Amino acid sequence: MTEPAADLSWRELEGRVPLDALPDLHRRFLHWRGVADVDSMPLRRVQQRVEAELNRLVQAGQATRSGDDWRLHAGALDGFDLP
């Protein structure tokens, strides 16, 4: 019997990416989530939308909120090219 995959911390995921590449990660995530007009959004708006999409994953039962982090359950990011 195999162990279920551990939850993935969104903050740990962001930590894998150099600081100057974070906006690209966030925009790719929003594109993957189907958010419109991502490329024309100001950076602050992108950050807000990322948090909104992470909260939608929580509502869908695919993640849990833990303080200022989101724990993404196994499969929540299937199809997203992780860094």
C-alpha positions as CSV (number, residue, x, y, z in Angstrom):
1,M,0.0,0.0,0.0
2,T,1.4,3.4,-1.0
3,E,1.3,6.5,1.2
4,P,-0.9,9.3,0.0
5,A,1.0,12.2,-1.4
6,A,1.6,14.9,1.1
7,D,0.0,18.3,0.9
8,L,2.0,20.9,-0.9
9,S,2.6,24.3,0.7
10,W,1.9,27.2,-1.7
11,R,4.5,29.3,0.1
12,E,7.1,26.5,-0.2
13,L,6.2,26.3,-3.9
14,E,6.8,30.0,-4.2
15,G,10.1,29.6,-2.3
16,R,11.4,27.4,-5.1
17,V,11.2,30.3,-7.5
18,P,13.7,33.2,-7.6
19,L,12.0,36.4,-6.4
20,D,12.2,38.0,-9.8
21,A,10.4,35.0,-11.4
22,L,7.4,35.1,-8.9
23,P,5.3,37.3,-11.1
24,D,5.7,34.8,-14.0
25,L,4.7,31.9,-11.7
26,H,1.6,33.8,-10.5
27,R,0.6,34.7,-14.0
28,R,1.1,31.1,-15.2
29,F,-1.0,29.9,-12.3
30,L,-3.8,32.3,-13.2
31,H,-3.7,31.4,-16.9
32,W,-3.9,27.7,-15.8
33,R,-6.9,28.5,-13.7
34,G,-8.6,30.2,-16.6
35,V,-8.5,33.8,-15.4
36,A,-9.0,36.3,-18.2
37,D,-6.8,39.3,-19.0
38,V,-3.9,38.2,-16.7
39,D,-1.2,39.7,-18.9
40,S,-2.6,43.2,-18.6
41,M,-3.2,43.1,-14.8
42,P,-1.0,45.1,-12.5
43,L,1.2,43.0,-10.2
44,R,-0.8,43.8,-7.1
45,R,-4.0,42.6,-8.8
46,V,-2.2,39.4,-9.9
47,Q,-1.3,38.7,-6.3
48,Q,-4.9,39.3,-5.2
49,R,-6.2,37.0,-7.8
50,V,-3.8,34.3,-6.9
51,E,-5.0,34.4,-3.3
52,A,-8.6,34.4,-4.6
53,E,-7.9,31.3,-6.7
54,L,-6.2,29.6,-3.8
55,N,-9.3,30.3,-1.7
56,R,-11.4,28.8,-4.4
57,L,-9.4,25.7,-4.2
58,V,-10.1,25.7,-0.5
59,Q,-13.8,26.0,-1.2
60,A,-13.6,23.1,-3.6
61,G,-12.0,20.9,-1.0
62,Q,-8.7,20.8,-2.9
63,A,-6.7,22.8,-0.4
64,T,-6.8,24.1,3.2
65,R,-5.8,27.4,4.6
66,S,-3.2,27.5,7.3
67,G,-2.4,31.1,8.4
68,D,-0.9,32.9,5.5
69,D,-0.3,29.7,3.5
70,W,-2.4,27.2,1.6
71,R,-1.9,23.5,1.8
72,L,-2.7,22.1,-1.6
73,H,-4.0,18.5,-1.5
74,A,-2.7,15.8,-3.9
75,G,-4.0,16.4,-7.4
76,A,-5.0,20.1,-6.8
77,L,-2.4,21.2,-9.3
78,D,-2.6,18.4,-11.8
79,G,-1.8,19.8,-15.2
80,F,0.1,22.8,-13.8
81,D,3.8,22.9,-14.6
82,L,5.4,23.1,-11.1
83,P,8.7,24.8,-10.7
